[in-house]
Amino acid sequence: MEEKLKAFERLLVIMDELREKCPWDQKQTMESLRHLTIEETYELGDAILDGDLQEIRKETGDLMLHMVFYARIASEQTKENGGWDIADSLHGICEKLISRHPHIYGDVVANDEETVKANWEQLKLKEGNSSVLEGVPTSLPSLVKAYRIQDKVRGVGFDWDHEDQVWAKVEEEIQEFQEEVAAGSDRAADEFGDVLFALINYARFKGINPDEALERTNRRFKARFQHMEKEVEKDGKTMSEMELKEMDGYWEAAKKALGQHSRKAE
């Protein structure tokens, strides 16, 4: 523990020095750092999907720097103006964790994950939240937001009982979407959104994170397509002048060459 505290203290000291002496660091505001923090978060996400522990270590450090940077900027304001420092932030999260885990720090019994999550949402409501969905950021990507919304409402019992009910809902939404498309209705987009929402719900029941699943598919598609491009160029051909059937041959060869499972959906 002592070594960890020393490392954190070192980061705090360096942050103070940079804020006081470096022209770039002196210029930064919370607003100017925001997009960089988002970028770093995605880089960490990429490293996690790649299973690269050393890259995860590096990206975790980058994000830690950003958190310390925000705290340093906030500390430059007086308490009267809402200022706070890294200690305030850390004590705040510690108090939240203690209050949200009464099964660890109190006498509440919770022997499974679902009970813990349900207690968490109930405690948030008691703390003053007007809705269980308040904790879902508006700016989240839509697919991630749908997953989080469904997970949140499950915490208060608003959910299907069995996965076959969820799949039946998927089929119902697909049917409604097809009917709107056939009718040329302007509601087709809304129904398509319902299909996606239902599919995300089914993925949740199957223990699949839909955002991660889609990203893995994106990566497989990209790798295969780029392999196909190289093979087509190697054969002295141009993809834009090829028939789809011929390109399909290169596509199947790419899947085989890359050693990845080849389901039509991919």
ZAMARGU-4260 file (C-alpha; in steps of 0.2 Angstrom, whole numbers, plus 5000, padded with zeros to 4 digits):
<rodrens>
0) 5000/5000/5000 | 5014/5012/5004 | 5022/5010/4987 | 5005/5014/4979 | 5002/5030/4990
5) 5020/5035/4985 | 5016/5033/4966 | 5000/5043/4968 | 5009/5057/4978 | 5022/5058/4964
10) 5008/5061/4951 | 5000/5074/4962 | 5017/5083/4964 | 5021/5082/4945 | 5003/5089/4941
15) 5006/5104/4952 | 5023/5107/4944 | 5016/5106/4927 | 5001/5117/4931 | 5013/5130/4938
20) 5027/5130/4925 | 5021/5122/4908 | 5012/5135/4896 | 5001/5121/4889 | 4996/5114/4906
25) 4993/5132/4912 | 4981/5135/4898 | 4970/5120/4900 | 4952/5121/4907 | 4939/5107/4911
30) 4931/5111/4894 | 4947/5110/4884 | 4951/5093/4892 | 4934/5085/4890 | 4937/5079/4872
35) 4954/5073/4877 | 4947/5063/4891 | 4934/5055/4880 | 4947/5050/4868 | 4958/5042/4882
40) 4942/5033/4887 | 4940/5025/4870 | 4958/5021/4869 | 4957/5011/4886 | 4941/5003/4879
45) 4951/4997/4863 | 4965/4990/4874 | 4952/4980/4884 | 4945/4973/4869 | 4962/4969/4863
50) 4966/4960/4879 | 4982/4970/4880 | 4987/4971/4898 | 5002/4983/4896 | 4992/4994/4885
55) 4978/4994/4898 | 4991/4999/4911 | 4996/5014/4900 | 4979/5020/4896 | 4974/5018/4915
60) 4988/5030/4919 | 4983/5042/4906 | 4965/5043/4913 | 4972/5044/4930 | 4981/5060/4925
65) 4965/5067/4918 | 4956/5065/4934 | 4970/5073/4944 | 4970/5087/4931 | 4952/5091/4934
70) 4954/5090/4953 | 4969/5102/4952 | 4959/5115/4941 | 4944/5114/4953 | 4956/5117/4968
75) 4961/5134/4961 | 4943/5140/4965 | 4939/5145/4983 | 4927/5134/4993 | 4914/5148/4992
80) 4915/5147/4973 | 4913/5128/4973 | 4931/5123/4973 | 4937/5106/4979 | 4953/5096/4978
85) 4957/5078/4975 | 4955/5073/4993 | 4937/5079/4993 | 4934/5069/4977 | 4941/5053/4984
90) 4932/5055/5001 | 4916/5058/4992 | 4918/5041/4982 | 4923/5032/4998 | 4907/5038/5007
95) 4896/5033/4992 | 4904/5016/4991 | 4901/5013/5010 | 4883/5019/5010 | 4879/5010/4994
100) 4886/4993/5001 | 4876/4991/5017 | 4878/4972/5014 | 4897/4975/5018 | 4897/4990/5029
105) 4880/4987/5037 | 4868/4973/5042 | 4859/4971/5025 | 4859/4953/5018 | 4863/4952/4999
110) 4870/4936/4993 | 4868/4938/4974 | 4872/4951/4961 | 4854/4956/4957 | 4850/4960/4975
115) 4865/4971/4976 | 4860/4980/4961 | 4842/4982/4967 | 4848/4989/4983 | 4860/5001/4974
120) 4845/5008/4964 | 4834/5010/4979 | 4847/5019/4989 | 4850/5031/4975 | 4831/5035/4976
125) 4832/5038/4994 | 4847/5050/4992 | 4836/5061/4982 | 4836/5055/4964 | 4819/5057/4956
130) 4822/5043/4943 | 4832/5027/4942 | 4837/5034/4925 | 4845/5050/4931 | 4862/5041/4931
135) 4861/5037/4912 | 4871/5051/4904 | 4862/5060/4890 | 4878/5060/4879 | 4880/5041/4879
140) 4880/5033/4862 | 4863/5027/4859 | 4867/5008/4859 | 4876/5009/4875 | 4862/5020/4882
145) 4849/5008/4878 | 4859/4994/4887 | 4861/5005/4902 | 4843/5010/4903 | 4837/4992/4902
150) 4850/4987/4916 | 4844/5002/4927 | 4825/4998/4926 | 4829/4980/4930 | 4836/4985/4946
155) 4819/4990/4952 | 4810/4975/4945 | 4804/4982/4928 | 4810/4967/4917 | 4805/4952/4908
160) 4805/4935/4918 | 4812/4924/4904 | 4823/4926/4889 | 4810/4917/4878 | 4798/4932/4882
165) 4812/4944/4876 | 4815/4935/4860 | 4796/4934/4857 | 4797/4954/4858 | 4811/4954/4846
170) 4801/4944/4833 | 4785/4955/4836 | 4796/4971/4833 | 4803/4964/4817 | 4786/4960/4811
175) 4780/4978/4815 | 4795/4985/4806 | 4792/4974/4791 | 4774/4980/4790 | 4779/4998/4791
180) 4792/4996/4777 | 4780/4987/4766 | 4767/5001/4768 | 4780/5014/4764 | 4777/5022/4781
185) 4787/5036/4789 | 4786/5026/4805 | 4798/5013/4798 | 4813/5022/4807 | 4804/5021/4824
190) 4800/5003/4822 | 4818/4999/4817 | 4823/5008/4833 | 4811/4996/4843 | 4819/4981/4834
195) 4837/4987/4840 | 4830/4990/4858 | 4823/4973/4859 | 4838/4965/4852 | 4849/4974/4865
200) 4837/4968/4878 | 4839/4950/4872 | 4858/4952/4872 | 4857/4958/4890 | 4848/4942/4895
205) 4861/4931/4886 | 4875/4940/4896 | 4881/4949/4880 | 4887/4967/4880 | 4880/4973/4863
210) 4892/4987/4861 | 4907/4976/4863 | 4899/4963/4852 | 4896/4975/4838 | 4914/4982/4840
215) 4921/4965/4838 | 4911/4963/4822 | 4917/4980/4816 | 4935/4974/4819 | 4933/4957/4810
220) 4924/4966/4795 | 4938/4979/4794 | 4952/4966/4795 | 4944/4955/4782 | 4940/4969/4770
225) 4957/4976/4771 | 4964/4959/4768 | 4953/4957/4753 | 4958/4974/4746 | 4976/4968/4746
230) 4973/4952/4738 | 4963/4961/4724 | 4977/4973/4721 | 4989/4959/4721 | 4979/4951/4707
235) 4980/4967/4697 | 4961/4970/4699 | 4950/4985/4704 | 4936/4981/4716 | 4924/4994/4709
240) 4925/4985/4692 | 4922/4968/4699 | 4906/4958/4700 | 4899/4955/4718 | 4900/4936/4715
245) 4919/4938/4712 | 4921/4949/4727 | 4912/4936/4738 | 4926/4924/4733 | 4939/4935/4740
250) 4929/4938/4755 | 4927/4920/4759 | 4946/4918/4756 | 4949/4932/4768 | 4939/4924/4782
255) 4949/4908/4779 | 4966/4916/4778 | 4963/4926/4795 | 4957/4911/4804 | 4941/4918/4810
260) 4924/4910/4811 | 4913/4914/4796 | 4895/4916/4800 | 4885/4925/4787 | 4880/4939/4799
265) 4898/4944/4800
</rodrens>
